[in-house]
Amino acid sequence: MSSVFQDAIANLLSPIGDLLKDPSVSEIMINGPHEIFVEKKGLVFRVPNKFLDDESLMASMRAVAQSVGRVIDSDNPRLDARLPDGSRIAVVIPPMAKNGTTVAIRKFSEEKLGLKDLISFGSISPDAARFLDCVMYLGKNTLVSGGTGSGKTTMLNVLGGRMPKTQRLLIIEDAAELQIKAEHVVQFETRKGNRERGIKEVTIRDLMESALRLRPDRIIVGEVRGPEALDLLNAMGTGHDGSMGTVHANTPEGACTRLETLCLMGETKIPPDAIRKMVGSTLQMIVQCSRYHDGGRRTSHISEVLGVDEHGRYVVRDIFRWVQTGKEAQTGKFIGEMVPTGYVPSFFDEFIANKLPFPKTNFKPPEWAIPILKKAA
């Protein structure tokens, strides 16, 4: 992006310049020019910042769109793009947006986190982190599931960085935001079409087709939200073990159903039952990220997908779960711990064969957690 665009965008976004620079702000939400909220530590607060009027806010959004070769106007009232620093921005303008131009900016984090950071934040336990490290080494097909703002992208960044250095990773996204620290990474980004300028749209499905011809060992689809789900499953089942993606779902079982639904969104002639069996046999692991009412983002489940039962239901077994044991009176923070459930994954023999430092005893739950796990089952 040219410095001219960067300077113009910085100038037009000056009413929220302090929020963009504040490292404690993770998201900025603009509901029209005079109503702005921010997210800090998972909680949302209103701030006094304001734009002069809706036209000045719209001018800044036009500059952002132009900087990435896109248009936002009455014919194109929605925008998904990136700011010069890499932050993700989503925009909807009137008349669809009744409050005025509505914007959400998911801020780019310059700090690249690892499994040790997630442990120190209390997002995951040391044993669960070591288990995921082994899973990445073995190349298990993994889906990161969760709601908006639950930490899916962060988890995908961390997991992608744990793959073996000898492997080639291809990343495909609508708007590039993954920052995976790995030896051999290739990143692709989709392109919106523009008839007036003669620009043809390039979709995730188009990029998946190209990616499969570029000798990837693993493929990551940043956010699976359309028929490209079927392409990802095909890649997972045809020699690209360890491929990953994220979906919006609230439970591991819901993630399987969501992936199945997305596969059926395209023009595929494959029967739903066959799609369901494909999801059950190809997908191996689900890492569920959750955002709790105290503002905390935690890994709530690490689960194995074992296929489909005789009734057509997904068989999903939790290996680790986050269990709440209390709540701090002063801060309102939840007290809890991620514990093993007692279920040993079906592929544990591969841990032994590869001499991975993860003993079977690590799957045994602590005595205090057994009654809670049984009650939740």
C-alpha positions in Angstrom: 0.0 0.0 0.0 1.4 3.4 -1.0 2.4 6.0 1.7 -0.2 8.4 0.1 -3.0 6.0 1.0 -1.6 5.3 4.4 -1.3 9.0 5.2 -4.8 9.7 3.9 -6.4 6.9 5.9 -4.5 7.9 9.1 -5.7 11.5 8.6 -9.4 10.5 8.0 -9.4 8.1 10.9 -7.8 10.6 13.3 -11.0 10.8 15.5 -10.1 7.2 16.6 -6.4 7.5 16.2 -5.8 7.1 19.9 -7.9 3.9 20.0 -6.0 2.4 17.1 -2.7 3.1 18.9 -3.9 1.8 22.3 -2.6 -1.8 22.7 -5.2 -2.6 25.3 -8.0 -2.0 22.8 -8.7 -5.2 20.8 -11.7 -4.1 18.8 -13.3 -0.8 17.8 -17.1 -0.7 17.0 -18.5 2.4 15.3 -22.4 2.7 15.2 -22.7 5.9 13.2 -20.4 8.9 13.6 -21.3 9.8 17.2 -21.4 6.4 18.9 -18.2 4.4 19.4 -17.5 1.4 21.6 -14.2 -0.5 22.3 -13.4 -3.9 23.6 -10.8 -4.2 26.3 -9.9 -7.5 28.0 -13.0 -9.1 26.4 -15.4 -6.4 27.8 -17.1 -3.6 25.8 -17.2 0.0 26.8 -18.4 3.2 25.2 -15.8 5.9 24.6 -16.2 9.7 24.0 -14.5 9.7 20.5 -16.7 11.0 17.7 -16.5 11.7 14.0 -17.7 15.1 12.8 -20.5 13.7 10.8 -21.5 10.6 8.7 -19.9 12.1 5.6 -16.5 12.3 7.2 -16.9 8.7 8.4 -17.9 7.6 4.9 -14.9 9.5 3.4 -12.5 7.4 5.6 -14.3 4.2 4.6 -14.0 5.1 0.9 -10.3 5.7 1.3 -9.9 2.3 3.0 -11.8 0.6 0.2 -9.8 2.4 -2.5 -6.5 1.4 -0.8 -7.3 -2.3 -1.3 -8.9 -1.9 -4.8 -12.5 -2.2 -3.7 -15.5 0.1 -3.8 -18.1 1.0 -1.1 -21.1 2.9 -2.4 -24.9 2.4 -2.8 -24.3 -0.4 -5.2 -21.7 -2.0 -3.0 -22.9 -1.3 0.6 -20.6 -3.8 2.4 -16.8 -3.9 2.8 -14.4 -6.4 4.2 -10.8 -5.1 4.1 -7.6 -4.4 5.9 -6.1 -1.2 7.3 -2.4 -0.4 6.6 -1.3 -2.0 9.9 -3.1 -5.3 9.0 -6.2 -4.7 11.2 -9.4 -6.2 9.8 -12.3 -3.8 9.1 -15.9 -4.6 8.2 -18.3 -1.9 7.1 -22.0 -1.6 6.3 -23.4 1.7 5.1 -26.9 3.3 5.0 -29.7 2.6 4.1 -28.9 -1.0 5.2 -27.2 0.4 8.4 -30.0 2.3 10.2 -27.6 3.9 12.8 -25.4 5.4 10.1 -22.2 4.0 8.7 -21.4 1.0 10.9 -17.8 -0.2 11.3 -16.0 -2.9 13.3 -12.2 -2.9 13.4 -10.5 -6.1 14.7 -7.1 -4.8 15.6 -3.9 -6.3 14.3 -1.7 -7.7 17.1 2.0 -7.1 16.5 2.8 -9.6 19.3 2.9 -13.1 17.9 1.7 -15.5 20.5 2.7 -19.1 21.2 1.4 -22.0 23.2 3.3 -20.7 26.3 1.5 -17.4 26.0 -1.9 -19.2 25.9 -0.9 -21.1 29.0 0.1 -18.0 30.9 -3.2 -16.3 29.9 -5.1 -19.3 31.4 -6.6 -20.1 28.0 -5.3 -23.6 28.0 -3.5 -26.0 30.4 0.1 -27.1 30.0 -1.0 -30.7 29.3 -3.6 -29.7 26.7 -1.0 -27.5 25.0 1.5 -30.3 24.8 -1.2 -32.6 23.4 -2.0 -30.1 20.6 1.7 -29.8 19.9 1.8 -33.6 19.4 -1.4 -33.5 17.2 0.2 -30.8 15.0 3.3 -32.9 14.6 1.3 -36.0 13.6 -0.7 -34.0 11.1 -4.3 -34.5 12.3 -6.9 -32.6 10.3 -8.2 -30.0 12.7 -11.0 -27.5 12.8 -10.9 -24.5 15.1 -14.4 -23.7 16.2 -15.9 -20.8 18.1 -18.0 -17.6 18.1 -17.1 -14.1 17.0 -14.2 -12.8 19.0 -13.5 -16.1 20.8 -9.9 -16.4 19.7 -10.1 -18.7 16.7 -7.6 -16.7 14.6 -5.1 -16.6 17.5 -5.4 -20.4 18.0 -5.0 -21.0 14.3 -1.9 -18.8 14.3 -0.4 -20.8 17.2 -1.3 -24.2 15.9 0.0 -23.4 12.4 3.3 -22.4 13.9 3.8 -25.8 15.5 3.9 -27.8 12.2 7.2 -29.5 11.2 9.6 -27.1 9.5 10.1 -29.4 6.5 6.5 -28.9 5.4 5.0 -26.3 2.9 1.9 -24.5 4.2 -0.6 -22.7 2.0 -2.9 -20.2 3.6 -6.1 -19.0 1.9 -8.2 -16.1 3.4 -10.8 -13.5 2.4 -8.8 -10.8 4.1 -5.2 -11.8 5.1 -4.9 -11.7 8.9 -3.1 -14.9 9.9 0.4 -14.4 11.0 1.8 -18.0 11.2 5.4 -18.3 12.2 6.6 -21.2 10.1 9.6 -22.0 7.8 7.7 -22.3 4.5 4.4 -20.3 4.2 2.6 -19.1 1.1 -0.4 -16.8 1.6 -3.3 -16.2 -0.8 -6.1 -13.6 -0.5 -9.4 -13.4 -2.4 -10.3 -10.5 -4.7 -13.7 -8.9 -5.1 -15.0 -8.4 -8.6 -15.6 -5.0 -10.2 -17.5 -4.9 -13.5 -16.8 -1.2 -14.1 -13.1 -1.8 -13.9 -13.2 -5.2 -15.6 -11.8 -7.0 -12.5 -12.9 -10.6 -12.2 -13.7 -12.0 -8.7 -11.3 -14.6 -7.3 -13.0 -16.7 -4.6 -11.6 -19.1 -2.0 -12.7 -22.0 -4.2 -10.6 -20.6 -7.0 -7.6 -20.3 -4.8 -8.2 -23.8 -3.4 -8.0 -25.1 -6.9 -4.7 -23.3 -7.5 -3.3 -24.3 -4.1 -3.8 -28.0 -4.8 -1.6 -27.7 -7.8 1.2 -25.9 -5.9 2.4 -28.9 -3.9 1.2 -28.0 -0.5 1.8 -30.3 2.5 -1.0 -28.6 4.4 -3.7 -26.1 3.6 -5.3 -23.6 6.0 -8.5 -21.8 5.1 -8.7 -18.8 7.4 -12.5 -18.9 7.8 -14.7 -21.5 6.2 -18.1 -19.9 5.5 -19.2 -21.2 2.1 -19.0 -24.2 -0.3 -15.2 -24.1 -0.1 -15.8 -26.4 3.0 -16.1 -29.3 0.5 -12.8 -28.3 -1.1 -11.1 -28.3 2.3 -12.5 -31.7 3.1 -11.3 -33.1 -0.2 -7.9 -31.7 0.5 -7.9 -33.2 4.0 -8.8 -36.6 2.5 -6.3 -36.7 -0.4 -2.9 -36.5 1.1 -2.8 -33.1 2.8 -2.9 -34.3 6.3 -2.8 -31.7 9.0 -4.9 -29.2 7.0 -7.0 -26.7 9.1 -9.7 -24.2 9.0 -12.0 -22.2 11.3 -15.8 -22.2 11.5 -18.4 -20.4 13.6 -20.0 -22.8 16.0 -20.6 -23.0 19.7 -19.8 -26.7 20.3 -17.6 -29.4 18.7 -20.7 -31.3 17.5 -22.1 -28.0 16.2 -18.9 -27.5 14.3 -19.4 -30.8 12.4 -23.0 -29.9 11.5 -21.9 -26.4 10.4 -19.2 -27.8 8.1 -21.8 -30.3 6.7 -24.2 -27.4 6.0 -21.5 -25.3 4.3 -20.6 -28.2 2.0 -24.2 -28.4 0.9 -24.3 -24.6 0.0 -22.7 -25.1 -3.4 -24.0 -26.8 -6.5 -22.8 -30.2 -5.3 -24.8 -33.2 -6.3 -23.5 -35.3 -3.4 -26.3 -36.6 -1.1 -26.4 -35.1 2.5 -25.7 -38.6 4.0 -22.5 -38.9 2.0 -21.4 -35.4 3.0 -22.0 -36.3 6.7 -20.0 -39.5 6.4 -17.2 -37.5 4.6 -17.1 -34.9 7.5 -17.1 -37.7 10.1 -14.3 -39.7 8.4 -12.1 -36.8 7.2 -12.2 -34.4 10.2 -10.2 -35.7 13.1 -9.8 -33.0 15.7 -11.9 -30.0 16.9 -10.5 -27.2 19.1 -13.4 -25.2 20.5 -12.6 -21.6 21.5 -15.1 -19.9 23.7 -15.7 -16.4 25.0 -17.1 -16.3 28.5 -19.3 -13.8 30.3 -16.3 -12.5 32.4 -14.6 -11.5 29.1 -12.1 -14.4 29.2 -11.3 -16.3 26.0 -10.6 -19.9 26.7 -10.1 -23.2 24.9 -13.3 -24.9 26.2 -12.9 -28.3 24.4 -10.3 -30.4 22.6 -12.3 -33.2 21.0 -11.8 -36.1 18.6 -14.2 -36.8 15.8 -14.8 -40.6 15.4 -17.3 -40.6 12.5 -21.1 -41.1 12.4 -23.2 -43.6 14.3 -26.0 -45.7 13.0 -28.5 -42.9 13.5 -26.5 -40.5 11.4 -25.2 -38.5 14.5 -21.6 -37.3 14.8 -19.6 -39.2 17.3 -17.4 -36.6 19.1 -15.4 -37.4 22.2 -13.9 -34.7 24.4 -10.3 -35.3 25.4 -9.8 -32.1 27.4 -12.5 -29.7 28.8 -12.5 -26.4 30.7 -14.4 -26.8 33.9 -15.5 -23.8 36.0 -15.2 -24.2 39.7 -16.1 -20.8 41.0 -16.0 -17.0 40.5 -13.9 -14.3 42.1 -16.2 -12.0 44.1 -14.2 -8.8 43.5 -13.3 -9.1 39.8 -16.1 -11.3 38.6 -13.5 -13.5 36.8 -14.4 -17.2 36.5 -12.2 -19.7 38.3 -11.6 -23.0 36.5 -9.2 -25.4 34.9 -8.8 -27.3 31.7 -8.8 -31.0 32.6 -8.5 -34.3 30.8 -11.8 -36.2 30.6 -10.3 -39.7 30.8 -10.8 -40.5 27.2 -7.7 -41.7 25.4 -7.7 -40.7 21.7 -8.0 -43.5 19.1 -4.6 -42.5 17.6 -2.6 -42.7 20.8 -0.6 -45.6 19.3 1.0 -43.0 17.0 2.2 -41.1 20.1 4.1 -44.3 21.1 5.4 -45.1 17.6 6.8 -41.6 17.2 8.1 -41.5 20.8 6.2 -38.4 21.6 6.7 -37.2 25.2 3.1 -37.5 26.3 2.3 -40.4 28.7 -1.1 -42.1 28.8 -1.5 -41.0 32.4 -1.9 -37.4 31.2 -5.4 -38.3 30.0 -6.5 -39.3 33.6 -8.8 -36.6 35.1 -8.1 -35.3 38.6 -10.4 -36.8 41.3 -12.2 -33.5 42.0 -13.2 -33.1 38.4 -14.7 -36.6 37.9 -18.1 -35.8 39.4 -18.3 -32.5 37.4 -17.4 -34.3 34.1 -19.9 -37.1 34.7 -22.7 -34.5 35.4 -21.9 -32.6 32.2 -21.7 -35.8 30.1 
